[in-house]
Amino acid sequence: MSEQGTIFQAWLETPDSGVIELTRDWFGAAPPPLALGRPPRDFKALHAAPPILFSALSGYYVNNRNVLHFVLDTSQLGDIEWQRAGVYVACEASGWGEARKRTKWRMRPVEIGGRTLLDLARPMDGFCKHGRVPFKFLTGDGTWIEPHSDAPNVVRDPTGVRNFEVDPDRTGRHRFTFETEAPLDLSEDLFIVLRDDPEGQLVPLRPDGFFLRMESKARLGAHVDGDETQFRLFAPRARRVWLQVREHVEVAKGMNEYPMDRAEDGTWELRLDANLNGWFYSYRVAGPANAFGEFESMRMIADPYARALVAREGPGIILEDAFFEGADLTFPTPQWHDLVVCEVHLRDLVARAPVKLSAKERRGFRGLAAWVASESFYLRQLGVNAVELQPVQQFDAKTPDEYHWGYMPVNWFSPDSTFADAPADASQVGELRELVRAFHVQGIAVILDVVYNHVGEPAHLLFVDKQYYFETSPGGHLANWSGCGNDLRASSPMAKRMIIESCTHMMTAYGIDGFRFDLAELIGVEPLREIEVALKLVKPDLILIAEPWSFRGHIAGALATTGWSSWNDGYREFMREFIRGHGSRAGLEYFMKGSPWYFAHWPAQTVNYTESHDDRTWIDVITENGDSNGDHPTHNDRLRTHLMCAILMTSIGIPMLAAGQDFLRSKKGVTNTYQRGDLNALDYGRLARFEPTHRYFADWIRFRLSDRGRLFRLYSRPGEGFFAFAFAKDRTATAVVFNADGSHGPQRLLFAVNPHLEDVVIPGDDFPVVIWKQVADAERFFGPEDDAGEPGVLNNGIHLPALGCGLWISG
């Protein structure tokens, strides 16, 4: 056996059948000496798997005549129009990107089992004569097809690009299918052995296939029904589950424990003949101890569906449904193209607010609600109509004094207890509800930043079922494309259901108007489509924004055919360079037009921004100060910030600011400040210090949201004639007319910007011949009494000073 490898991995596809993979191809006349468990038990049947099945994820297999077949299932191509452009095998032999110019590398469609596959055959000996060979699939129009996340043969090149790899030792002849005499009990420790392995290799049998499709329609969590309280937990591989309930939060004051009953749908349930509203509860779960489980039978686990937690460790609080009534559900959410968003962190916003609050109030929901209700509330003065509130679902801060951004969630139904005035009384429920109401009174929609791609510490869900809820490697190691140590398996029906029901709860119980999904690439395009459909049945005008990347990849292009909008990181990176005189004309034109087609099929699908909570602040990135510390910005720093604001507000899409960006917020050059409340708290003294810049931002927001700014707020993609661009000679200084073709009525807007340190003239010979009235320059907006100069701005071209801009209107 050792000459032909050992067991690599094994998994169940049905309760009584599965697949075993060896580390190398098997050429023996009889199947390898594989068995189930110890002492070893024979399989009912053990057969070599058809090699083509290996290609479903690997992209290749080798047939019995030693012919290498590259295979791609067309169902993996989504909306890509492969019939017209074709799909090619890209590798060193085909010239990688040049493959699409070489007909012999074009794949041919074949019908197998009712599915359309693309196939290309090559002699195995010639292709792999020097060993392993990387390859990838490429469409004729230049679109690279990313390998499936579960592909067993993915390698990265020196630049980090993910490719497939042909391994001559694993060609499809290393896989065997098996059947057992009876369905296996998933709560037991299951593993595969080699009968003749002297080292006694034990390979855990991974529950897969049918297991990852298991689901229940039953109501989960703790619910009070009259004089009864019902508990239900989905734990499909648990051996035993116990409910722990107590009247007082302190364990020492007494706790009752009850064994729960297993149901056929993978849930465990118990009904107690008492109204336990206000009581506290948790679970204990026992299950198989192997690489695919993290079961710890003595650990107290907070219910993933608990609607309030006392702290990150739990316990959960049992609450009647009536406790969640009273949310403001009547607020008219702005249409997406009318949004101007500001990203905010609860404590950053209230910590130094210029209103009278106690120290405790300055760290929680109640204090921020009071600040929001104030006449002098900062965001009211700025004029934004939506906030993107960084995570407020229960995260893993150990104490109320510990500062966190909130991106390490431990429960998705409970508002964070460290933001609460009295968490054991579940005050966080009413306090978050009132905070949302306070924003609504100010005319501001609330978009909640949610983190469904991984969990924090303690990872309660991990102890319910690691394999079902989390992405794992063939050996049971947790995937880590989030960079946080555990990636949620959002494609599992109950994980997807939890996301949907969590968001639904946040909408109905608190009045949340939308969501921004952190690292949405890890959720996946198809789950995101299903989540969108389900949530918009609850709230049709719901705002949905994706952070469309992770360390694994980027899905903004794939999301362009959905109802999701995406953070535009390309816009951020380009603008940081453009305002310093770099970048390109084509780049500015693309981003000002709303990143059309690949990124955004419709205007509001791009969220344009230049600063967020991650990394350094805008002013620290662009400052002329050599230490990247914009705490004392230069004159040019301030002017460049004005140019950025002007471009951001004239760009098609949804503009997003970071709180304090309008008064040149600095973190003194520090990059990662996720636990630095001292650096993150907004210093409102800077608002007075840089009041002209704050006012400039506010005036731009006011103009954009006014009737005069409607040409920047497009509902649908305009024709190409809508825009007319002109450029200064040998410079990226740019002028653009909006509604140049008159397709949107008589009004036109002209915007011009010069990011260089010398004056420029931009010719406007091809612009409409109309009378222009200047509205703003790089320092201010003009009032009716201001002399904005002669209206014939285009007579001799558009004259712009260094680091200058202008906005004109006609009609």
GIWO-V36392 format. One record per residue. RES is the residue in one letter. SS is DSSP state (H for helix, E for strand, - for the rest). PSI is psi in whole degrees, -180 to 180 (NA if undefined). NEAR is the number of other ideal C-beta (glycine too) atoms within 10 Angstrom. Layout:
# GIWO-V36392
res:ss:psi:near
RES:SS:PSI:NEAR
RES:SS:PSI:NEAR
This chain:
# GIWO-V36392
res:ss:psi:near
M:-:-36:17
S:H:-31:12
E:H:-24:7
Q:H:26:16
G:-:174:17
T:-:-173:15
I:E:130:21
F:E:-51:17
Q:E:162:21
A:E:141:23
W:E:157:20
L:E:133:22
E:E:-33:15
T:E:173:14
P:-:-20:16
D:-:23:16
S:E:157:18
G:E:-164:26
V:E:141:19
I:E:130:23
E:E:135:19
L:E:164:23
T:-:-18:14
R:-:165:18
D:-:149:18
W:-:126:16
F:-:9:8
G:-:154:11
A:-:-32:4
A:-:159:7
P:-:157:15
P:-:159:20
P:-:68:14
L:E:147:21
A:E:167:17
L:E:124:21
G:-:-175:15
R:-:123:11
P:-:150:6
P:-:138:13
R:E:137:12
D:-:151:13
F:-:156:21
K:-:-37:13
A:E:146:12
L:E:118:18
H:E:153:11
A:E:134:15
A:-:145:17
P:-:127:14
P:H:-30:19
I:H:-26:18
L:H:-29:14
F:H:-29:24
S:H:-13:21
A:H:-38:17
L:H:-32:17
S:H:-22:23
G:-:2:27
Y:E:163:28
Y:E:169:23
V:E:129:23
N:-:-179:16
N:-:-13:7
R:-:16:8
N:-:35:10
V:E:127:14
L:E:125:21
H:E:123:22
F:E:132:25
V:E:135:21
L:E:123:23
D:E:124:16
T:H:-18:16
S:H:-19:9
Q:H:-6:16
L:H:-7:18
G:-:-123:12
D:-:5:10
I:-:129:17
E:-:76:12
W:H:-25:21
Q:H:-40:11
R:H:-51:9
A:H:-25:16
G:-:164:19
V:E:139:27
Y:E:156:26
V:E:117:24
A:E:129:24
C:E:-177:22
E:-:-39:9
A:-:-30:15
S:-:2:21
G:-:20:13
W:H:-108:16
G:H:-20:13
E:H:-7:12
A:H:-36:22
R:H:-6:22
K:H:0:11
R:-:108:14
T:H:-35:8
K:H:-11:10
W:H:8:22
R:E:135:17
M:-:151:21
R:E:138:11
P:E:138:14
V:E:149:12
E:E:120:8
I:E:119:11
G:-:34:6
G:-:7:5
R:E:146:11
T:E:116:15
L:E:150:20
L:E:135:22
D:E:144:15
L:E:126:20
A:E:141:14
R:E:148:20
P:E:127:12
M:H:-45:19
D:H:-41:11
G:H:-36:9
F:H:-40:19
C:-:34:18
K:-:-20:10
H:-:15:7
G:-:-148:9
R:-:145:13
V:E:122:19
P:E:149:19
F:E:171:23
K:E:161:22
F:E:140:26
L:E:132:24
T:E:163:18
G:-:-21:16
D:-:15:12
G:-:12:9
T:-:123:18
W:E:134:15
I:E:116:19
E:-:140:19
P:-:148:23
H:-:146:15
S:-:-25:18
D:-:6:13
A:-:131:16
P:-:-5:18
N:-:36:19
V:E:134:18
V:E:159:13
R:E:138:10
D:-:177:10
P:-:-21:5
T:-:0:5
G:-:0:7
V:-:136:12
R:E:126:17
N:E:161:22
F:E:168:26
E:E:131:20
V:E:122:24
D:-:113:19
P:-:-20:18
D:-:-9:15
R:-:91:25
T:-:9:24
G:-:-16:20
R:-:14:22
H:-:11:23
R:E:141:22
F:E:143:21
T:E:149:17
F:E:159:25
E:E:146:13
T:-:164:19
E:-:-31:12
A:-:159:8
P:-:140:11
L:-:148:19
D:-:112:12
L:-:-15:25
S:-:-6:18
E:-:161:14
D:-:112:16
L:-:134:21
F:E:162:20
I:E:143:23
V:E:161:20
L:E:124:21
R:-:-36:11
D:-:20:9
D:-:111:14
P:-:-23:7
E:-:-3:8
G:-:47:8
Q:-:128:13
L:E:120:16
V:E:118:21
P:E:141:22
L:E:112:25
R:E:126:26
P:E:126:25
D:-:-164:20
G:-:-111:15
F:-:-35:15
F:H:-43:22
L:H:-3:20
R:H:0:10
M:-:143:18
E:-:161:16
S:-:145:18
K:-:-2:7
A:-:152:13
R:-:129:12
L:-:161:20
G:E:-162:19
A:E:128:25
H:E:134:18
V:E:124:20
D:E:93:11
G:-:-119:6
D:-:19:9
E:E:157:13
T:E:126:23
Q:E:139:15
F:E:139:25
R:E:133:22
L:E:134:23
F:E:109:26
A:-:79:25
P:-:-20:23
R:-:5:23
A:E:144:26
R:E:-39:18
R:E:150:16
V:E:136:25
W:E:140:17
L:E:134:22
Q:E:124:18
V:E:149:23
R:E:152:19
E:-:-30:12
H:-:150:12
V:-:-28:16
E:-:127:10
V:H:-34:13
A:H:-20:7
K:H:6:9
G:-:133:10
M:-:138:17
N:E:140:12
E:E:134:12
Y:E:135:13
P:E:140:12
M:-:162:21
D:E:137:12
R:E:134:17
A:-:164:13
E:-:-19:6
D:-:13:15
G:-:0:21
T:E:161:22
W:E:135:23
E:E:159:19
L:E:138:18
R:E:125:13
L:E:138:17
D:-:66:7
A:-:148:12
N:-:106:15
L:-:28:19
N:-:129:15
G:-:-8:15
W:-:173:22
F:E:147:24
Y:E:160:23
S:E:178:24
Y:E:160:28
R:E:138:21
V:E:127:25
A:E:142:17
G:E:-171:26
P:-:139:22
A:-:90:14
N:-:-172:19
A:-:-18:18
F:-:14:25
G:-:148:24
E:-:41:21
F:-:128:23
E:-:98:15
S:-:-21:15
M:-:-3:6
R:-:135:16
M:-:122:19
I:E:130:25
A:-:138:25
D:-:125:27
P:-:-23:25
Y:-:8:23
A:-:132:26
R:-:-1:23
A:-:139:26
L:E:148:30
V:-:-37:22
A:-:-179:20
R:-:-30:24
E:-:-10:17
G:-:-163:26
P:-:172:26
G:E:160:29
I:E:127:27
I:-:124:25
L:-:138:22
E:-:154:15
D:H:-32:12
A:H:-23:9
F:H:-19:18
F:H:14:17
E:-:158:10
G:-:6:15
A:-:152:20
D:-:101:17
L:-:9:12
T:-:-4:7
F:-:128:19
P:-:103:10
T:-:129:20
P:-:148:20
Q:-:149:12
W:H:-42:23
H:H:-10:19
D:H:3:16
L:-:141:26
V:E:113:22
V:E:147:26
C:E:124:26
E:E:130:23
V:E:154:26
H:-:134:25
L:H:-54:21
R:H:-35:24
D:H:-37:23
L:H:-33:25
V:H:-18:25
A:-:-42:23
R:-:25:13
A:-:139:22
P:-:53:14
V:-:160:16
K:-:113:8
L:-:152:18
S:-:165:9
A:-:-38:9
K:-:-40:11
E:H:-29:19
R:H:0:19
R:H:15:21
G:-:-175:28
F:H:-46:27
R:H:-43:24
G:H:-42:26
L:H:-39:32
A:H:-39:22
A:H:-41:20
W:H:-42:23
V:H:-38:26
A:H:-11:17
S:-:147:16
E:-:-29:7
S:-:14:11
F:-:129:21
Y:H:-48:23
L:H:-26:21
R:H:-41:17
Q:H:-35:14
L:H:-37:21
G:-:8:20
V:-:156:28
N:-:11:18
A:E:142:26
V:E:143:24
E:E:100:29
L:E:118:25
Q:-:159:24
P:-:133:23
V:-:5:28
Q:E:155:22
Q:-:118:30
F:E:-172:23
D:-:28:22
A:-:134:21
K:-:-33:12
T:-:162:8
P:-:-23:15
D:-:-15:10
E:-:126:12
Y:-:134:21
H:-:154:20
W:-:-24:21
G:-:11:28
Y:-:19:22
M:-:77:20
P:E:146:26
V:-:-9:25
N:-:138:28
W:-:5:23
F:-:-22:22
S:-:132:31
P:E:150:28
D:-:132:28
S:H:-27:25
T:H:-13:24
F:H:1:26
A:-:151:25
D:-:-41:15
A:-:80:10
P:H:-33:24
A:H:-20:18
D:H:6:15
A:-:34:23
S:H:-22:19
Q:H:-27:27
V:H:-56:22
G:H:-33:19
E:H:-41:22
L:H:-39:32
R:H:-42:21
E:H:-31:22
L:H:-46:28
V:H:-43:28
R:H:-40:19
A:H:-41:21
F:H:-42:27
H:H:-41:21
V:H:-33:14
Q:-:3:15
G:-:24:14
I:-:122:24
A:E:153:24
V:E:114:27
I:E:123:25
L:E:126:23
D:E:120:25
V:E:145:24
V:-:97:25
Y:-:10:25
N:-:-17:25
H:-:175:26
V:-:163:27
G:-:-160:23
E:-:128:16
P:-:145:17
A:-:75:22
H:H:-44:27
L:H:-31:24
L:H:-33:20
F:H:-6:23
V:-:-47:26
D:-:104:29
K:H:-49:23
Q:H:-37:26
Y:H:-42:24
Y:H:-12:23
F:E:145:22
E:-:133:23
T:E:161:18
S:-:171:14
P:-:-26:16
G:-:3:12
G:-:7:16
H:-:140:10
L:E:135:18
A:-:153:19
N:-:46:15
W:-:-11:18
S:-:-20:23
G:-:7:10
C:-:4:17
G:-:-16:15
N:-:126:22
D:-:129:25
L:E:141:25
R:-:81:21
A:-:-15:23
S:-:-18:16
S:-:134:22
P:H:-40:16
M:H:-27:23
A:H:-44:24
K:H:-41:23
R:H:-39:18
M:H:-41:22
I:H:-48:24
I:H:-46:19
E:H:-30:17
S:H:-49:21
C:H:-41:25
T:H:-42:16
H:H:-42:18
M:H:-33:24
M:H:-49:20
T:H:-32:15
A:H:-23:22
Y:H:-14:25
G:-:21:24
I:-:139:25
D:-:-13:26
G:E:176:25
F:E:145:25
R:E:117:26
F:E:115:26
D:-:136:23
L:-:53:24
A:H:-19:30
E:H:-32:25
L:H:-22:27
I:-:-40:24
G:-:148:19
V:H:-47:19
E:H:-46:14
P:H:-37:22
L:H:-37:25
R:H:-46:16
E:H:-39:17
I:H:-43:25
E:H:-49:18
V:H:-46:12
A:H:-43:16
L:H:-33:20
K:H:-14:13
L:H:-28:11
V:H:-43:12
K:-:96:18
P:-:-29:8
D:-:22:14
L:-:139:19
I:E:127:25
L:E:119:23
I:E:134:24
A:E:139:26
E:-:103:22
P:-:25:27
W:E:169:18
S:-:-173:20
F:-:-11:13
R:-:-34:17
G:-:-167:15
H:E:130:15
I:-:18:23
A:H:-41:25
G:H:-41:17
A:H:-31:22
L:H:-11:25
A:-:-21:22
T:-:12:13
T:-:-175:21
G:-:23:16
W:-:145:22
S:E:161:27
S:E:141:30
W:E:135:26
N:E:91:27
D:H:-28:17
G:H:-40:17
Y:H:-47:27
R:H:-51:21
E:H:-40:13
F:H:-44:20
M:H:-32:27
R:H:-29:18
E:H:-40:15
F:H:-44:23
I:-:-8:25
R:-:18:17
G:-:9:16
H:-:-158:12
G:-:-163:18
S:-:161:12
R:H:-45:16
A:H:-38:10
G:H:-46:18
L:H:-43:23
E:H:-44:14
Y:H:-48:18
F:H:-34:26
M:H:-27:24
K:-:-4:23
G:-:30:26
S:-:59:24
P:E:146:20
W:-:-72:12
Y:-:-49:11
F:-:-41:21
A:E:117:26
H:-:-23:14
W:-:154:19
P:H:-46:24
A:H:13:21
Q:H:-9:28
T:E:126:27
V:E:108:28
N:E:130:25
Y:E:162:24
T:-:-5:26
E:-:141:25
S:-:-172:21
H:-:-32:20
D:-:150:15
D:-:-164:15
R:-:161:21
T:-:165:28
W:H:-50:29
I:H:-31:29
D:H:-27:25
V:H:-43:18
I:H:-4:24
T:-:149:25
E:-:-13:12
N:-:132:17
G:-:-18:6
D:-:14:10
S:-:31:18
N:-:107:17
G:H:19:26
D:H:-33:18
H:H:81:12
P:-:151:22
T:-:171:12
H:H:-42:9
N:H:-35:16
D:H:-44:20
R:H:-43:19
L:H:-41:21
R:H:-34:25
T:H:-38:26
H:H:-43:24
L:H:-44:20
M:H:-46:22
C:H:-45:25
A:H:-43:24
I:H:-43:24
L:H:-43:25
M:H:-16:24
T:H:-7:22
S:-:141:23
I:-:137:27
G:-:-168:32
I:E:117:28
P:E:138:27
M:E:131:28
L:E:161:26
A:E:142:22
A:-:130:24
G:-:-8:27
Q:H:-31:26
D:H:-15:28
F:H:34:26
L:-:46:24
R:-:133:24
S:-:145:25
K:-:22:22
K:-:32:15
G:-:-3:18
V:-:135:16
T:-:-61:11
N:-:110:10
T:-:32:20
Y:-:-17:14
Q:-:23:13
R:-:75:13
G:H:-29:18
D:H:-37:10
L:H:-29:17
N:H:-28:23
A:-:132:19
L:-:128:21
D:-:97:15
Y:-:-10:16
G:H:-30:11
R:H:-26:18
L:H:-40:21
A:H:-38:10
R:H:-39:13
F:-:43:19
E:H:-39:11
P:H:-37:13
T:H:-43:23
H:H:-45:21
R:H:-36:17
Y:H:-45:23
F:H:-47:24
A:H:-39:17
D:H:-38:18
W:H:-41:25
I:H:-44:23
R:H:-43:16
F:H:-46:21
R:H:-39:20
L:H:-6:20
S:-:173:10
D:H:-32:7
R:H:-23:15
G:H:13:20
R:H:-23:19
L:H:-15:20
F:H:-13:23
R:-:79:21
L:-:137:20
Y:-:-39:13
S:-:162:9
R:-:124:17
P:-:169:20
G:-:162:9
E:H:-28:11
G:H:-11:11
F:H:-36:19
F:E:144:17
A:E:119:19
F:E:148:18
A:E:155:21
F:E:149:17
A:-:151:22
K:-:126:9
D:-:23:7
R:-:164:16
T:-:2:20
A:-:134:27
T:E:145:25
A:E:143:27
V:E:136:22
V:E:130:26
F:E:132:23
N:-:40:23
A:-:-33:19
D:-:3:15
G:-:14:14
S:-:-18:10
H:-:33:15
G:-:-175:10
P:-:-23:9
Q:-:142:16
R:E:153:22
L:E:141:23
L:E:125:27
F:E:137:22
A:E:143:26
V:E:141:28
N:E:105:28
P:-:9:28
H:-:166:16
L:-:19:10
E:-:155:12
D:-:153:14
V:E:163:25
V:E:127:15
I:E:119:23
P:-:142:15
G:-:34:21
D:-:-31:8
D:-:3:11
F:-:157:21
P:-:140:17
V:-:97:9
V:-:172:17
I:-:121:12
W:-:139:25
K:E:126:15
Q:E:137:19
V:E:-37:19
A:E:159:22
D:E:-158:20
A:-:-5:22
E:-:-29:13
R:-:169:13
F:E:145:17
F:-:140:16
G:-:174:7
P:-:-27:4
E:-:-10:5
D:-:144:10
D:-:106:7
A:-:13:16
G:-:-179:13
E:-:145:9
P:-:-20:14
G:-:61:10
V:-:-26:23
L:-:-1:23
N:-:-44:8
N:-:29:10
G:-:174:17
I:E:116:23
H:E:122:15
L:E:133:24
P:-:171:14
A:-:138:15
L:-:48:22
G:E:165:22
C:E:170:25
G:E:153:24
L:E:130:25
W:E:157:23
I:E:149:20
S:E:156:18
G:-:NA:14
